[in-house]
């Protein structure tokens, strides 16, 4: 994919369309946690089984990420994203009619595949269309992803209360897919099909140690995101909070992610060495988890605030670190697809492990401690990402 200089008005509409597409990449997962006790009263689900509703779509995202770039080469960016939005919309809408845990899980996997296709394509598209301000536009794109999670976490319980149905609380987010389809369809002329030439842009990274380190770093960071998304609301429901208030708390956390997702890449955009910025984010996450464990009922807005600021900045920064390693948009896109593919396979296990810990020990606290230890390991990994040595590791 060559770098393309886009006219300001065209670029604005393209960015609006990218934001609307990105809003669809989390509601299918984020709406589940706040409604979980209602779902479990209707559909028999253990905490371990409920974890599959977050775990399996994330795992599907990991597997499908490896096909996303290849399919885009064959069908073009525009058509691939249209199909992906249709898949996400259909999977979300189908929840109106689901009666079993298996059907719910299948809908989650289908949505995960659609999400992965879009996430495999977007970093390369942004690097080629907005080459002068990659960090800034990646921040906007990732912020929109987290904004979609915030919307779903905050409003799914209200939709349930207004309609008396958790199914509508899960299915209403298909409207976002419809809105994104309308805007994205108008971008066809701006997005010519990708050329067919060249090898699989991900294949060359399989034997590269730095690519694996970036993937592990992304996967461990995303493990915190998926775990908090799946279990923060149920954790506070167990602390005696109502579903609505627990959902609002998760919504507040994801709103903090949105703030950090906008501000952090803008700060990092000014510096070549981004390690200090990432280290600060990791420390915020550690403080958030410690507060969640030691004092969940006191300063109960502070801990989600710290977690949200840390996780929200870490997600785009992990992808930006990968994009910074290579100048060529197609190669950089291939690297971020590889990093996300492996990373989501790692991250997908975390809600299941946390659910199993909850089933065995009767509390989520040990899951939060485990994630704290993981973030400490990430602090050690980030010291390795010196930009002066990027060319030595990946060409």
PATI-143020 format. One record per residue (C-alpha): residue number from 1; x, y, z. Coordinates in steps of 0.25 Angstrom, whole numbers, m for minus. Last residue first. Example, Ala and Ser with C-alpha at 12.3 -4.5 7.8 and 13.67 -1.06 7.14 Angstrom:
% residues 2
seq:2; x:55; y:m4; z:29
seq:1; x:49; y:m18; z:31
***
This chain:
% residues 395
seq:395; x:54; y:m17; z:33
seq:394; x:51; y:m21; z:47
seq:393; x:61; y:m22; z:59
seq:392; x:73; y:m14; z:54
seq:391; x:64; y:m3; z:48
seq:390; x:57; y:m1; z:62
seq:389; x:70; y:1; z:70
seq:388; x:69; y:16; z:71
seq:387; x:55; y:15; z:75
seq:386; x:58; y:8; z:88
seq:385; x:47; y:m2; z:91
seq:384; x:54; y:m11; z:101
seq:383; x:50; y:m3; z:113
seq:382; x:36; y:m7; z:110
seq:381; x:38; y:m21; z:114
seq:380; x:41; y:m18; z:128
seq:379; x:29; y:m10; z:130
seq:378; x:21; y:m21; z:123
seq:377; x:26; y:m31; z:134
seq:376; x:20; y:m21; z:145
seq:375; x:7; y:m21; z:136
seq:374; x:6; y:m36; z:137
seq:373; x:8; y:m36; z:152
seq:372; x:m4; y:m26; z:153
seq:371; x:m12; y:m36; z:145
seq:370; x:m10; y:m47; z:154
seq:369; x:m14; y:m38; z:166
seq:368; x:m27; y:m34; z:159
seq:367; x:m30; y:m49; z:156
seq:366; x:m27; y:m52; z:171
seq:365; x:m38; y:m42; z:175
seq:364; x:m49; y:m47; z:166
seq:363; x:m55; y:m55; z:177
seq:362; x:m61; y:m69; z:180
seq:361; x:m48; y:m76; z:179
seq:360; x:m51; y:m87; z:169
seq:359; x:m62; y:m80; z:161
seq:358; x:m55; y:m67; z:162
seq:357; x:m42; y:m73; z:157
seq:356; x:m49; y:m80; z:146
seq:355; x:m55; y:m66; z:142
seq:354; x:m41; y:m60; z:142
seq:353; x:m35; y:m71; z:134
seq:352; x:m47; y:m69; z:124
seq:351; x:m46; y:m54; z:123
seq:350; x:m31; y:m55; z:121
seq:349; x:m30; y:m66; z:110
seq:348; x:m34; y:m56; z:99
seq:347; x:m22; y:m47; z:102
seq:346; x:m12; y:m57; z:97
seq:345; x:m20; y:m60; z:84
seq:344; x:m23; y:m45; z:83
seq:343; x:m8; y:m42; z:84
seq:342; x:m4; y:m53; z:73
seq:341; x:m13; y:m47; z:63
seq:340; x:m11; y:m32; z:68
seq:339; x:4; y:m33; z:66
seq:338; x:2; y:m40; z:52
seq:337; x:m8; y:m29; z:48
seq:336; x:1; y:m18; z:53
seq:335; x:13; y:m24; z:45
seq:334; x:5; y:m26; z:33
seq:333; x:1; y:m11; z:34
seq:332; x:15; y:m7; z:36
seq:331; x:19; y:m15; z:24
seq:330; x:8; y:m9; z:15
seq:329; x:10; y:5; z:21
seq:328; x:26; y:5; z:18
seq:327; x:33; y:13; z:29
seq:326; x:34; y:2; z:39
seq:325; x:37; y:1; z:54
seq:324; x:28; y:12; z:57
seq:323; x:15; y:4; z:53
seq:322; x:18; y:m6; z:65
seq:321; x:20; y:5; z:75
seq:320; x:8; y:12; z:70
seq:319; x:0; y:m1; z:72
seq:318; x:4; y:m2; z:87
seq:317; x:2; y:13; z:89
seq:316; x:m13; y:11; z:84
seq:315; x:m16; y:1; z:94
seq:314; x:m7; y:7; z:105
seq:313; x:m14; y:20; z:106
seq:312; x:m28; y:15; z:109
seq:311; x:m22; y:4; z:118
seq:310; x:m15; y:14; z:127
seq:309; x:m26; y:25; z:127
seq:308; x:m37; y:15; z:129
seq:307; x:m30; y:8; z:140
seq:306; x:m27; y:21; z:148
seq:305; x:m42; y:25; z:146
seq:304; x:m47; y:11; z:150
seq:303; x:m39; y:13; z:163
seq:302; x:m43; y:27; z:166
seq:301; x:m58; y:25; z:164
seq:300; x:m59; y:15; z:176
seq:299; x:m51; y:25; z:185
seq:298; x:m55; y:15; z:196
seq:297; x:m64; y:3; z:192
seq:296; x:m53; y:m5; z:184
seq:295; x:m42; y:m2; z:195
seq:294; x:m31; y:m13; z:194
seq:293; x:m34; y:m20; z:181
seq:292; x:m39; y:m9; z:172
seq:291; x:m29; y:0; z:178
seq:290; x:m17; y:m9; z:175
seq:289; x:m23; y:m11; z:161
seq:288; x:m23; y:4; z:158
seq:287; x:m9; y:6; z:164
seq:286; x:m4; y:m4; z:154
seq:285; x:m12; y:2; z:143
seq:284; x:m6; y:16; z:146
seq:283; x:8; y:10; z:146
seq:282; x:6; y:4; z:132
seq:281; x:2; y:17; z:127
seq:280; x:14; y:24; z:132
seq:279; x:23; y:14; z:126
seq:278; x:16; y:16; z:112
seq:277; x:19; y:31; z:113
seq:276; x:34; y:28; z:117
seq:275; x:36; y:18; z:106
seq:274; x:31; y:27; z:94
seq:273; x:45; y:31; z:88
seq:272; x:42; y:39; z:76
seq:271; x:34; y:50; z:83
seq:270; x:24; y:60; z:79
seq:269; x:13; y:49; z:75
seq:268; x:14; y:44; z:89
seq:267; x:6; y:55; z:94
seq:266; x:m5; y:54; z:84
seq:265; x:m4; y:39; z:85
seq:264; x:m7; y:41; z:100
seq:263; x:m18; y:51; z:99
seq:262; x:m29; y:44; z:90
seq:261; x:m27; y:30; z:96
seq:260; x:m26; y:36; z:110
seq:259; x:m40; y:42; z:109
seq:258; x:m46; y:30; z:102
seq:257; x:m40; y:21; z:113
seq:256; x:m46; y:30; z:123
seq:255; x:m60; y:28; z:116
seq:254; x:m57; y:13; z:117
seq:253; x:m56; y:14; z:132
seq:252; x:m68; y:23; z:133
seq:251; x:m76; y:13; z:125
seq:250; x:m71; y:2; z:134
seq:249; x:m76; y:10; z:146
seq:248; x:m89; y:13; z:139
seq:247; x:m91; y:m3; z:137
seq:246; x:m88; y:m5; z:152
seq:245; x:m99; y:6; z:155
seq:244; x:m109; y:0; z:145
seq:243; x:m106; y:m14; z:150
seq:242; x:m108; y:m10; z:165
seq:241; x:m96; y:m10; z:174
seq:240; x:m95; y:m20; z:185
seq:239; x:m80; y:m24; z:184
seq:238; x:m84; y:m35; z:176
seq:237; x:m90; y:m25; z:166
seq:236; x:m77; y:m18; z:167
seq:235; x:m69; y:m31; z:162
seq:234; x:m80; y:m33; z:151
seq:233; x:m77; y:m19; z:145
seq:232; x:m62; y:m21; z:145
seq:231; x:m62; y:m35; z:140
seq:230; x:m63; y:m35; z:124
seq:229; x:m58; y:m21; z:121
seq:228; x:m48; y:m22; z:132
seq:227; x:m43; y:m35; z:127
seq:226; x:m43; y:m31; z:112
seq:225; x:m35; y:m18; z:115
seq:224; x:m25; y:m25; z:125
seq:223; x:m22; y:m36; z:114
seq:222; x:m20; y:m25; z:104
seq:221; x:m8; y:m21; z:111
seq:220; x:m3; y:m35; z:111
seq:219; x:m6; y:m37; z:97
seq:218; x:1; y:m24; z:92
seq:217; x:14; y:m27; z:99
seq:216; x:13; y:m42; z:94
seq:215; x:11; y:m37; z:80
seq:214; x:22; y:m26; z:81
seq:213; x:32; y:m37; z:87
seq:212; x:28; y:m46; z:75
seq:211; x:31; y:m36; z:65
seq:210; x:44; y:m33; z:71
seq:209; x:48; y:m48; z:71
seq:208; x:45; y:m49; z:56
seq:207; x:42; y:m63; z:50
seq:206; x:27; y:m61; z:48
seq:205; x:29; y:m47; z:43
seq:204; x:32; y:m50; z:29
seq:203; x:18; y:m56; z:27
seq:202; x:10; y:m44; z:31
seq:201; x:11; y:m36; z:18
seq:200; x:6; y:m49; z:10
seq:199; x:15; y:m47; z:m2
seq:198; x:14; y:m36; z:m13
seq:197; x:4; y:m32; z:m24
seq:196; x:m11; y:m32; z:m23
seq:195; x:m11; y:m16; z:m22
seq:194; x:m21; y:m11; z:m12
seq:193; x:m35; y:m7; z:m17
seq:192; x:m37; y:8; z:m18
seq:191; x:m42; y:15; z:m6
seq:190; x:m46; y:30; z:m8
seq:189; x:m56; y:26; z:m18
seq:188; x:m63; y:16; z:m9
seq:187; x:m64; y:26; z:3
seq:186; x:m79; y:27; z:2
seq:185; x:m81; y:13; z:6
seq:184; x:m74; y:16; z:19
seq:183; x:m84; y:26; z:23
seq:182; x:m97; y:18; z:21
seq:181; x:m90; y:5; z:26
seq:180; x:m85; y:12; z:39
seq:179; x:m100; y:16; z:42
seq:178; x:m105; y:2; z:40
seq:177; x:m94; y:m4; z:49
seq:176; x:m98; y:6; z:60
seq:175; x:m112; y:1; z:58
seq:174; x:m107; y:m13; z:61
seq:173; x:m104; y:m8; z:75
seq:172; x:m119; y:m10; z:79
seq:171; x:m117; y:m25; z:80
seq:170; x:m110; y:m26; z:94
seq:169; x:m120; y:m17; z:102
seq:168; x:m131; y:m23; z:93
seq:167; x:m128; y:m37; z:98
seq:166; x:m127; y:m32; z:112
seq:165; x:m142; y:m29; z:111
seq:164; x:m151; y:m20; z:120
seq:163; x:m151; y:m9; z:109
seq:162; x:m147; y:3; z:118
seq:161; x:m139; y:m5; z:128
seq:160; x:m132; y:m13; z:117
seq:159; x:m129; y:0; z:109
seq:158; x:m124; y:6; z:122
seq:157; x:m115; y:m6; z:125
seq:156; x:m109; y:m6; z:111
seq:155; x:m106; y:9; z:112
seq:154; x:m94; y:11; z:120
seq:153; x:m86; y:m2; z:115
seq:152; x:m91; y:0; z:101
seq:151; x:m87; y:14; z:100
seq:150; x:m73; y:12; z:107
seq:149; x:m70; y:1; z:98
seq:148; x:m73; y:9; z:86
seq:147; x:m64; y:20; z:91
seq:146; x:m53; y:10; z:93
seq:145; x:m53; y:7; z:78
seq:144; x:m54; y:22; z:75
seq:143; x:m42; y:25; z:84
seq:142; x:m35; y:14; z:76
seq:141; x:m38; y:22; z:63
seq:140; x:m35; y:36; z:69
seq:139; x:m22; y:31; z:75
seq:138; x:m18; y:25; z:62
seq:137; x:m21; y:38; z:55
seq:136; x:m11; y:45; z:65
seq:135; x:0; y:35; z:65
seq:134; x:0; y:34; z:49
seq:133; x:0; y:49; z:47
seq:132; x:8; y:52; z:34
seq:131; x:4; y:38; z:28
seq:130; x:m11; y:40; z:29
seq:129; x:m16; y:32; z:17
seq:128; x:m5; y:21; z:17
seq:127; x:m3; y:20; z:32
seq:126; x:m18; y:21; z:34
seq:125; x:m21; y:10; z:24
seq:124; x:m9; y:1; z:29
seq:123; x:m15; y:3; z:44
seq:122; x:m29; y:0; z:39
seq:121; x:m28; y:m13; z:31
seq:120; x:m26; y:m24; z:42
seq:119; x:m35; y:m17; z:51
seq:118; x:m47; y:m17; z:41
seq:117; x:m45; y:m32; z:39
seq:116; x:m44; y:m35; z:53
seq:115; x:m57; y:m28; z:57
seq:114; x:m64; y:m37; z:46
seq:113; x:m58; y:m49; z:52
seq:112; x:m62; y:m45; z:66
seq:111; x:m76; y:m42; z:63
seq:110; x:m77; y:m57; z:58
seq:109; x:m71; y:m62; z:71
seq:108; x:m81; y:m54; z:79
seq:107; x:m93; y:m59; z:71
seq:106; x:m87; y:m73; z:73
seq:105; x:m86; y:m71; z:88
seq:104; x:m100; y:m66; z:89
seq:103; x:m105; y:m78; z:82
seq:102; x:m98; y:m87; z:91
seq:101; x:m103; y:m80; z:103
seq:100; x:m117; y:m83; z:99
seq:99; x:m130; y:m75; z:95
seq:98; x:m125; y:m65; z:84
seq:97; x:m135; y:m57; z:76
seq:96; x:m132; y:m43; z:79
seq:95; x:m117; y:m47; z:79
seq:94; x:m118; y:m48; z:64
seq:93; x:m117; y:m33; z:63
seq:92; x:m102; y:m33; z:68
seq:91; x:m98; y:m44; z:59
seq:90; x:m105; y:m38; z:47
seq:89; x:m98; y:m24; z:50
seq:88; x:m84; y:m30; z:52
seq:87; x:m85; y:m38; z:39
seq:86; x:m91; y:m26; z:31
seq:85; x:m79; y:m18; z:37
seq:84; x:m69; y:m28; z:32
seq:83; x:m75; y:m29; z:18
seq:82; x:m74; y:m13; z:17
seq:81; x:m60; y:m14; z:22
seq:80; x:m55; y:m24; z:12
seq:79; x:m62; y:m16; z:1
seq:78; x:m55; y:m3; z:4
seq:77; x:m41; y:m9; z:7
seq:76; x:m41; y:m17; z:m7
seq:75; x:m45; y:m31; z:m10
seq:74; x:m32; y:m39; z:m12
seq:73; x:m23; y:m30; z:m4
seq:72; x:m33; y:m28; z:6
seq:71; x:m35; y:m43; z:8
seq:70; x:m20; y:m45; z:10
seq:69; x:m19; y:m33; z:20
seq:68; x:m31; y:m39; z:28
seq:67; x:m27; y:m54; z:28
seq:66; x:m17; y:m54; z:40
seq:65; x:m26; y:m45; z:48
seq:64; x:m37; y:m56; z:47
seq:63; x:m29; y:m64; z:57
seq:62; x:m27; y:m53; z:67
seq:61; x:m41; y:m47; z:65
seq:60; x:m47; y:m61; z:67
seq:59; x:m39; y:m62; z:80
seq:58; x:m45; y:m48; z:85
seq:57; x:m59; y:m53; z:80
seq:56; x:m57; y:m66; z:88
seq:55; x:m52; y:m59; z:101
seq:54; x:m63; y:m49; z:103
seq:53; x:m75; y:m58; z:102
seq:52; x:m66; y:m70; z:107
seq:51; x:m65; y:m63; z:120
seq:50; x:m80; y:m66; z:123
seq:49; x:m76; y:m81; z:122
seq:48; x:m66; y:m79; z:133
seq:47; x:m75; y:m70; z:141
seq:46; x:m86; y:m81; z:140
seq:45; x:m97; y:m79; z:130
seq:44; x:m112; y:m85; z:130
seq:43; x:m119; y:m75; z:121
seq:42; x:m131; y:m66; z:127
seq:41; x:m125; y:m63; z:141
seq:40; x:m111; y:m63; z:135
seq:39; x:m115; y:m52; z:125
seq:38; x:m120; y:m43; z:136
seq:37; x:m107; y:m45; z:144
seq:36; x:m99; y:m43; z:132
seq:35; x:m105; y:m30; z:127
seq:34; x:m94; y:m20; z:131
seq:33; x:m84; y:m30; z:126
seq:32; x:m90; y:m33; z:112
seq:31; x:m91; y:m19; z:106
seq:30; x:m76; y:m18; z:105
seq:29; x:m75; y:m30; z:96
seq:28; x:m84; y:m27; z:84
seq:27; x:m82; y:m12; z:87
seq:26; x:m66; y:m13; z:84
seq:25; x:m63; y:m11; z:69
seq:24; x:m75; y:m4; z:64
seq:23; x:m70; y:10; z:69
seq:22; x:m58; y:8; z:60
seq:21; x:m67; y:8; z:47
seq:20; x:m73; y:22; z:52
seq:19; x:m58; y:27; z:54
seq:18; x:m53; y:22; z:41
seq:17; x:m65; y:29; z:34
seq:16; x:m62; y:42; z:41
seq:15; x:m48; y:40; z:37
seq:14; x:m51; y:38; z:22
seq:13; x:m61; y:50; z:23
seq:12; x:m49; y:59; z:28
seq:11; x:m39; y:53; z:19
seq:10; x:m48; y:56; z:7
seq:9; x:m49; y:71; z:12
seq:8; x:m34; y:72; z:14
seq:7; x:m30; y:65; z:1
seq:6; x:m23; y:52; z:3
seq:5; x:m8; y:49; z:0
seq:4; x:m7; y:34; z:m2
seq:3; x:5; y:26; z:4
seq:2; x:6; y:13; z:m4
seq:1; x:0; y:0; z:0
***
